[in-house]
Amino acid sequence: MQQLIVEFLAMNFLELTAVVLAIAYLLLAVRESLWCWGAAFVSTAIYLYLFFAASLYMESVLQVFYLFMAVYGWQQWRRGESDERKLDVSTWPLSVHVRAVACILALSVASGWILASYTQAAFPYLDSFTSWGAVWTTYLVTRKKLENWLYWIVIDSVGIYLYELRGLQLTAALFALYVVISIFGYVSWLRVSRQNLDSPA
């Protein structure tokens, strides 16, 4: 019993640390701060362990992707700050997003079926949807695409339900906060995007 208590407290401390760093990542991203990627890297490393322990295998694989994307995002944003090819907030055409959503749904069904058939994964279809959606959306963040915030609102809303079911209450609360911050992030980046369009070339 004592060992279980120790493990429970350790897991809660890890989850709390990951939550704090994840909030820091998002707030720094809203401000277009390069340091958001450092916070993302450490938070992701912790969540890789937590999600695997919770049998959320697609989420675990996603964390590995996040680790690489944190490095990639750091490089892209840093390069944008240090040379003439400044990386500004911008948008992509609706047709790009229609194709992206269709691809996300198809991959979610395919990987969800594989997980449901061959593993003991919890909620394989929801797990797959949030994971594939996050893959695409994280790439949008690295390219400073305005629409990333709209994707996050949807993905994080599903995530609240998923993590609550798996007993990750702090993470569920984090994703509820994510939804709120994402709304503010969208408004903030929309303002920046319009300023960029109004600025002389």
N, C-alpha and C positions, 0 to 999 in steps of 0.2 A: 504494500500500500504506500509506504514511504517513497519507494522508487517511482511509482505511478505519479505521485504528487510532484516529485522533482521533475519528471519528464513533462508533466502538464504545465508547470510553471516555466520551464525552459521553452516549450513550444509557444506559450503565450508571449514570452519576452521576444522570441524571434519574430512572431507575427506582428507584434507591436512595433518592433524596429523596422520591419519591412513596410508597414503601413505609414510610419512617419516619413521614411525616405521616399515612398511612392507619392505622398502628398507633396513633399518638397519637389520631386520631379515635375509634377504637373503644374505647380505654381511657378516654378522657374521656366517651364516651357511656355506658359502664358506670357511671361515677360521676355521670351526669346533669349533666355540666358543659356550660354554654352554649358554651364554647370549642371543643367537638368540631366545631362547624359551620365554624369558621374553618380548622381543619386539613383538614377534608373539602374545602373549596372549593379550596385550593391543590393538594392531592393530586389532585383531580379534573381540574384544568386541565392538569396534567402528563400524566395518564393519557389524556386526550383526544388528545394528540399521539402518545403511544406506541401506543395501540390502533389509531389510524388507520394508522400506519406498519406495523403488523403485519397489516393487512387484516381486522381484526375490526370490521366496520362497525357492527353492532348495538351492540357495546360502545362504539364511538365516539359513537354517538347517545345511548347511555345516559349517557355522561359529561356531555353537554350538559344532560340532564335533572337529573343530580346537581348541577350548578352552580346551577340554579334552586332545587332542593330544599334545598341548603345555605343559601341565603338565606331560603327559606321556613321551614326548621327553626329557624334563628337567631331569626327573628321570632316563631315560635310559642313557643319555649322562653323567650325573653326576656319576652314578654307574660305568660307563666305565672308568671314570677318577680316581675313588677312590678305585678300587679293581684290582685284577690280571686279571679279564676278560675284558681286554680293548676292547672297541668297535671300531674296525678299519673299514675303508672304504673297502667294498667288493662288489661282484656281485652275481646275481642269474642266473641260466640257462635260455636260451631262451624259453624253454618250459613253464616255470613259467609265463613269460610275455605274451606268446601267450594266455594262459588260462585267465590271468588277463584282457587283452584287450577284449577278447570275453565276459567276464563277465561284464565289464564296458559298452560295447555296448548294451548288453541285458538289463541291469538295466536302461540304459538311455532311451531306447525305452519304457520300461514298465512304469517308473515313468513319462516320458514325456507324454505318453498317459493319465495317471491318471490326471496329472496337466492340460492338455489341455481339458479334459472332465469335470472336476469337480471344477476347479478354474479359476481365472482371471489371472493366471501367465503369465508373459511376456516371449516369446520364450522358452516354456517349454522343448523342446528337446535339444536345445543348453545349456540351464540352467542345465538340468539333466546331460548332457555329461561332462561339466566342473566340476560339483559337484562330480559325482561318480569317475571321473578320479582323482580329487584332493584327495578324500578319500584314494584311493590306494597309490597315490604318496606321500602323507604326511606320511603314514606308512613307506614307503621306506626311507624317510628322517630320521625318528626316529631310523631305523636300519642301517643308513649310507650306503645304497645301491647306488652304482654309477649310476645306470639307472634312478634314480629319476629325474635327470636333463633333460634327454631326454623326459620323460613324461611332465615335466613342460614346455618345449619348445612348445610342441603341445597344451597343455591345455591353456597356456598363450596367444598363438596366437589366439585361438578361443575367449578367454576372451576379447581381444582388441576389436574385432568386437561387442561382446555382450554388453560390458559396454558403448561403444560409442553410440550404439543404444538407451540405457537407459539414456543418458545424463550425465553419470559419466565420464567426460572427463579426470579428474585427474587420476582416476583409470585406464582408458584406457591407458593413458600415462605411468602409473606405470607398467602395464603389458607389454608394449612395452619394457620398461627398463628391466623388468624381463626376457624377452627372451634373451636379450644381456647378462645379468648377468648369466643366466642359462648356456649359452654357455661357459663362463669363468669358471663357477662352475664345469661343466663337465670336462673341461681340467685340472683344478686344482685337482679334486678328482681322475681323471684318473692317474695323476702323483703320487699322494699319494698311490693309489691302487697298482701301479707297484712297488713303493718303498717297500710297505709291502710284496709283493711277493718275492722281491729280498733279503729282510732282513732274516737273519738266524732265525730259529724257537727257 
